[in-house]
Amino acid sequence: MRPLKGDYPEYAQKYIDLIEGDDIISILHNTSKEMSDVINSFPQSKGDYAYAENKWTVKQVIGHLTDTDRIFAYRALSIARGEKQPLPSFDQDLYVQNGMFNEKNLAEITYEYRLTRESNLLLFRSFDKSVYQNRGIAAGYEVTLLGIMFMVAGHQKHHIKILKEKYLEQH
């Protein structure tokens, strides 16, 4: 089952379009493995590499992915449990700036990403399909649980593409 327009914000269409198939749990598992493979291709010495001025470093990209996964998992859990209160937005640049990711080593950031992703996969697997159409408000947009899960997968695919094209191929 795939989300329909209206199950996610219009801005997320670019993420949804990156996802093939409709088995969201398998998709999330596969994107997690693909992201881990990409991340593991960076040597420790390249953690501070940014492909251009004012672009995030490899460490910051991975930290951003971890932060985003945590936020979207909270949103998914809230909506799955029937939360009716609007869920807040977040400023990704502020989170990266305050994440102090460049002051950590790449292995530590990668490990934290993997643990977060594994935890979120367990959470997403725990949801009964009957709650996939639960609706809530996140960052001012009406979304479904299924829409959020596809957004998580699409966000991963988006960053996989960037890491491959802008960080690995350029380097």
C-alpha positions in Angstrom: 0.0 0.0 0.0 1.3 3.4 -0.9 0.2 6.8 0.5 -2.1 9.0 -1.5 -1.7 12.7 -2.2 -3.1 14.3 1.0 -1.4 11.7 3.2 1.8 13.8 3.2 2.7 17.5 2.6 3.2 18.6 -1.0 6.9 19.3 -0.4 7.4 15.6 0.4 6.4 14.5 -3.1 10.0 14.5 -4.2 10.8 11.9 -1.4 7.7 9.7 -2.1 8.7 9.7 -5.8 12.0 8.1 -4.9 10.4 5.0 -3.5 9.5 2.0 -5.6 7.1 -0.6 -4.3 4.5 -0.6 -1.6 5.8 -2.8 1.2 6.9 0.0 3.5 8.6 -2.2 6.1 10.8 -4.0 3.4 11.5 -0.6 1.8 12.6 0.9 5.2 14.8 -2.1 5.8 16.4 -1.9 2.3 17.0 1.8 2.5 18.6 1.3 5.9 21.0 -1.3 4.5 21.7 0.8 1.5 22.5 3.9 3.7 24.7 1.8 6.0 26.7 0.6 2.9 27.1 4.2 1.7 28.1 5.5 5.1 30.6 2.6 5.7 32.3 3.5 2.4 33.7 6.7 4.0 37.0 6.3 5.8 37.3 8.0 9.2 39.5 10.6 7.7 36.7 11.9 5.4 34.2 12.6 8.1 34.8 16.3 7.9 34.6 16.5 4.1 32.0 18.8 2.6 31.7 19.0 -1.2 31.3 22.8 -1.3 31.4 25.8 1.0 28.4 26.1 3.3 27.4 22.4 2.7 27.2 19.9 5.5 30.1 17.6 6.2 29.7 13.8 6.0 29.4 13.8 9.8 26.7 16.5 9.7 24.7 14.6 7.0 24.7 11.5 9.1 23.8 13.5 12.2 21.0 15.1 10.3 19.7 11.7 9.3 19.7 10.5 12.9 17.9 13.6 14.1 15.3 13.4 11.4 14.7 9.7 12.0 14.1 10.4 15.7 11.7 13.3 15.0 9.8 11.3 12.4 9.6 8.3 14.6 8.1 10.4 17.4 5.6 11.7 14.9 4.8 8.2 13.7 4.4 6.9 17.2 2.2 9.9 18.2 -0.1 9.4 15.2 -0.2 5.6 15.5 -1.4 6.1 19.1 -4.1 8.6 18.1 -2.5 11.8 19.2 -4.8 14.8 18.3 -2.4 17.6 19.3 -0.4 19.2 16.4 3.2 18.0 16.4 5.9 20.7 16.0 8.2 21.4 13.1 12.0 21.6 13.4 14.7 23.7 11.8 17.1 21.2 10.3 19.9 23.7 10.0 19.7 24.8 13.6 19.7 21.1 14.7 22.8 20.4 12.6 24.5 23.6 13.9 23.8 22.6 17.5 24.4 18.9 17.0 28.2 19.3 17.3 28.6 16.5 14.9 32.0 17.6 13.6 33.4 17.3 17.1 32.6 13.6 17.2 34.3 10.8 15.3 32.7 9.3 12.2 32.5 5.8 13.7 30.5 7.2 16.8 28.1 9.1 14.6 27.6 6.1 12.3 26.9 3.8 15.2 24.4 6.2 16.7 22.6 6.4 13.3 22.5 2.5 13.0 21.1 2.2 16.5 18.5 4.9 15.9 17.5 3.3 12.6 17.2 -0.2 14.1 15.1 1.1 16.9 12.8 2.9 14.5 12.5 -0.2 12.3 11.3 -2.1 15.4 8.8 0.6 16.1 7.5 0.7 12.5 7.2 -3.1 12.4 5.1 -2.9 15.6 2.4 -0.9 14.0 -0.6 -2.8 12.9 -1.6 -2.0 9.3 -5.0 -0.9 10.7 -3.4 2.3 12.0 -1.5 3.2 8.7 -4.4 5.6 7.8 -4.4 7.3 11.2 -4.2 11.1 10.6 -2.4 13.8 12.5 -0.9 17.2 12.1 2.9 17.4 11.9 4.7 20.6 11.2 1.4 22.2 10.2 0.5 19.6 7.6 -2.0 16.8 7.8 -0.3 13.5 7.4 -1.0 9.8 7.8 1.2 7.3 9.5 1.8 5.6 6.2 2.7 9.0 4.7 5.3 9.5 7.4 6.8 6.1 6.9 7.2 6.7 3.2 8.7 10.2 3.9 11.3 8.5 6.2 12.3 6.1 3.4 12.3 8.8 0.7 14.4 11.1 2.9 16.9 8.3 3.2 16.9 7.7 -0.5 17.4 11.5 -1.1 20.5 11.6 1.1 21.8 8.3 -0.3 21.8 9.9 -3.7 23.5 13.1 -2.5 26.1 11.2 -0.6 26.9 9.1 -3.6 26.9 11.9 -6.2 28.3 14.8 -4.2 30.5 13.2 -1.6 31.8 9.9 -2.9 32.0 10.6 -6.7 33.6 14.0 -6.1 36.1 12.7 -3.7 
